[in-house]
Amino acid sequence: MRTLYNDQHTLHHGKLEMFRGELVPCFEVPARADFVLQELKRRGLGAIETPGTFDDAVIARVHAPRYVDFLRGAWAEWVALDPANAGRDAFPSYWPIRTFRSDMLPASFAARMGLFSYDAGSPLTSGTWAAAHAGAGCAIAAAQRLLAGDRAAFALTRPPGHHAGADFFGGYCFLNNAAIAAQTLRDAGMARVAVLDIDYHHGNGTQAIFWERADVHFTSLHGDPHTEYPYYLGYADEQGAGAGLGCNRNLPLPRGTGFAAWREALATALQGIAAFRPDALVVSLGLDTFADDPIAGFTLQSADYLAVGEDLARTGLPTVFVFEGGYAVAEVGVNAVNVLEGFEQAA
């Protein structure tokens, strides 16, 4: 299996994040991808490549232009406010909720940062845009490998992407790599694409992007949003709208869910995807379902991820894997590569 690796990911390295009322060291750190890369090399799973330049047009078909423009120039604006800002990350502190307007683009940097975000746990750093932009290139390149005839490809990148919507960031995510991969496949002529999100946290950004579309089927199995981030989306009654009605499926599971029950939910998800008859599958590969993850609540063990890969391979679909969450850093490499190896063996 070919891996498309983002060698720019270390440029995004937040110092602190807001977590349960206090600033703590970031959970989303460069070591996450480094451990996966090391494990891929140790097992010799396949070629590892760094994509070159790419056309930004597909990003513009997933994300709003004014949002992309903000991300591209945000750090320069932040430092221009005060040269001392070069030594500290930028956090949002205002949000236009409910009766506030969101159609107007304020001149204030702080106001625009709040307009394009939904939490205070995703620091914007000097290298955020470069890392996220290169990650989008990895997602595009992985999709292009499928178009060239590969059965599967892996986009190994961070920051992750599935919480990022068309015009907002949050949950450590800035550009939605899974959505960009799916859009790349659609642009190349695939009639239907399925996105399966197996991260512990609901892929609210991906859901929002494809909410009214019938050509992309989104399914997510995740921690119950009554108690788990992102709280405000991910409920079972969310089925899409307009042309997309019936093309969105959520399978929330209670904290403490073990592998047997989780795998049953996966089987249900894959049955629904098969009924959609997609030409390809994009998997948002979150590994925070692991029992020792510090910010999640399922109890999967490392060996379980081999079976996950096997189950995914049995769909028979060309598959793009996109690296998402997983914060038990020492084990995330083994768990991620177990999924890929299980897929390879079953395929």
N, C-alpha and C positions, 0 to 999 in steps of 0.2 A: 504494500500500500504506500503510495506516494504521500509524503508530508510536505505541505507548503508552510514554511516557517517564517514568522515575522521577526527578523533580526533587529527591528527597531523598537520592540516592545519594552525594553528596559528604559527607554526615554520617558515613559510614564511610570513614575514612582512616587506616589503620594506619601507624605510624611505622617499625617494623622487623618482620622475620620471621626464623625460624630456617631457614637454608638451608645444607645440607652442612656442618653443624658450627659455623656462625657466624651472628651476627645481622647482617642486611643490610637495606638499604632495601626496602620492600615492592615486589614486582612488580605486585601487584593495586592499581592506583591510580585515582583519579577521572578522570584524563586519558583512560583507556581509553574510557569512555562519551562523554566530551566530544568526542573525535575522530570517533566514529561520528555523533554528533548534528550536528557541523559538516558532515560529508560528506553526510548526508541533506538538510540545508538547501541545500547548494551545488548538489546535483543536482535538488532539488525532487521527490523521489520520491513524496511524498504528505503527507497531513495528519499533524501531530505533536501529540499530545494528552497531557495529564497526567490520569490517572484520579483520581476523587474517592474518597469513602469506599466501603467494601465490607464484605461480611459475612465475618467470620473463620471461619465454620463450615467452609469448604472446607479451610482450613489444618489444622483439627482432624481432618479425615478423611485427611490425609497425614502429619501429625506428631503425636507423642505429647504429650498435654496437659502432662505434667510437664517435658518438654523445652521446649515453648513458654513455659511459666511461667518456667523458668530463664532463657531468652534475654531475656524481657521485663524481668526484674528484675536481670539479672546486673551491669550497670554500677553500679547503686545499691548492691548488695552489695559490690562490689569497692571502691568509694570508702569505704563504711562501715567496712571493715577498717582503713583508714589514709587520712586526708584527702590525703596526698601521692600516693596512687594516681590521683588525678584527672589527674595529669600524665604517667601512663605507661599503656600498654595492658596488658591482662590476657592471660596465656598459661597454658595447662594445663601441669602438671608431673607428674601422676600418672594412670595408666590402669588400669582393672580388667580385666586380661587373663586368659585361660585359667581358672585355678582361683579367681580372685577373684569375689565376688558382684557382680551388677549390679542385682539386684531391690531392694535397700535404697537409700534416698535419704539420703546422709550429711548431717549438719548443716554440715559444713565446706564453705565455698565452694570451696576449692581441690579438694577431693575431688569435689564435684558438677561442677565444670568439666571435670575429667578423665573423669568418668562420661559426659559428653555430648560428648566430642570424641575424635579419634583421631590428631591430629598437633600439633606445636608451631609450625606455620607459618601459623596463622590467628589473628592478634591480634583480640581482642574490644575494641572501642573505645566511647567514649561514645555514638556514633551508630549502632552496628551494628544494634541492634534496629529503630530508626526506618527506616534504609535498607533492611534486609532485608524488613521488613513492607510498606513501600511498594512494593518490588519484587514481592512476592506479588500486590499489587493490580494491578500492570501485567500480570502473567501471567493473572490472572483476566479483566481487561478485554480482553486480546487474544483469549482464548478466546471471550468474549462477542461479539466482533466477528464471529467465524465463525458463531456461533449466529444472529446477525442477518443473515447472508447474504454477508458478505465472503469472498472467495476466500482471503485471507491477511492476517495482521497480525503485527507485530513488537513484542515486549516488549524495550525497550532499558533494561536495568537492571543494576545491580551493587550489592552483591557478587553473584557468580555463584551457581549453585545445585546443579549436578548431582552434586557430591560429598556433599551433605547428605542423610542418611538420615532415617528416621522419628524417631530420637531421638539424632542425633549431628551435629556439625559438623566440618569439616576441608576442606583443599584450597581455602581462601578462601570456602567456602560455608556458609550458615547455614539458609536455607529453600530448599526445592527447587522452583524456579519452574516447571521443565518438568513435574514431577509434579503441581503445583498446577494448571497449565493443563490437563493431561490429565484430572485428577479433575473439574475444572469442566465439561469436555465430557461426561464420563460422567454426572455429576449431572443434566445437562440432557437426558439421554435417548439420547445416542449409545451404541450397543451395544458398539462396539469402537473403540479408539483406539490408534494406534501412536506410539511415541516413538523417534526416530532421533537418536542422539548422534554428532556428527561432530567433537567436540573431540579434541585430541591425547591427552588423558588419559581413561581409562575413567570412565564415569558410574556409579561404584559405588553412590552414594546412590540414584539412580533405579532401578537394578537391584534393590537391596535392598527398596525400597518396593513394587515390583510382582512380586517373586520368586514368590509363590504365587497370582498372579491370572491368570485366563484372558481377562479383558476388556481388558487393556492389554499390547500386544506391545512389548518393549524390544529395540532393536538398537543396538549400538555398534561403530564402527570406530575404532581407537586404537592407540597405541604398545604394543608387547608388554610386558605387566606383569612378565615376567622381568627386565626392565631399567628399566621406566618406572613412574612414579607412577600409581596408588596401590599397585602391587606385589602386593597380596594378593587382588585380584579383577580380572576382565577376561579370564580364560582361555577358550579356545574350548569347553571341555567344560562350561561353566556354562549350563544350559538351562532353569532354573526348577525349581520343585518343586510337588508337590501338583497343584492345579488349574492352576497356571501352568507345568507341565512342557511344554516345547516353545515357550513364549512368550517366551523370552529367548535372544538370539543375540549372541555376541561374535566380532568379526573383528579379532584383533590383528595388527599389521603391524610389521615390524622398523624400527628407527631407520634413517633414510636413505631411506625409501620416497619415491619420486617420484610425480608426479601420475598418470602412466599406470597404475601398479599400484594407487594409491589409488583411482582412478576405477573400476577393475575391482571392487574391494571394495565401493565404493558401489553399483554395479550389482547385485552379489550381495545386498547389504542390501535394496535396493529390490524385488528379486524376492521375497524372503522376506516383506517387508511387504505386497506385493500379494497374496500367497497367504493372508495373514491376513484380507484384505478389511475393512480398517478404514474407519470413517466419516470419520476426520480424522487428520491427522499433526501431531505436535509435534516440532520440530527443535531440539535443543540445539546452538545455533550457536556452536561454538568456532572461533576463528580462529588458534589456536596451532599449526595444521598448516603455517603459513607458514614458509618457509625461514629467515627471519631472526629467528624467535622465540627469545628468550634461554633458555627453559626447556623446549624441546621438540626434536624431531628429524626431522620430515618436511621435504620440500623443495618444497612448493607455492609457486607464484608468484602475484602479484596477479591476473593475467589468468585464472588457472585458476578463480578463484572465480566468475567469470561462468558458466563451464560447470557448476559445481556447482549454481548456482541453476537453470540450464536443466534439468539432470537431475532436480532435485527437483520442478520444475513439471510434468514429464511424468508424474508419478504421477496427476495429475488430482485430487488430494485437497485439500480445504480444509486450510490449513497455518498453524500458529502457529510463528513463529520466536522463540526465547528466547536472548538474548545470554549467552554463557558465557565461555570463556577467550579468550586472545589478548593477548600481552604485549609485542609489538613495537609500542609505542604509536603511533609516527608513522604506521604503515601500517595499523593495525587498522581505522580508519574506511573507507579505500578497500576493504579486503578484505571487510568486513562488507556494505557497500553494493553491492559487486559481486555478492555472492550474491543480494541482494534484487532488484537490477536484472536480473540474468540470469533470475531466477524470473519477474519481471514481463513481460519480453520474450517468454519462452517460453509463459507462460500466456495 
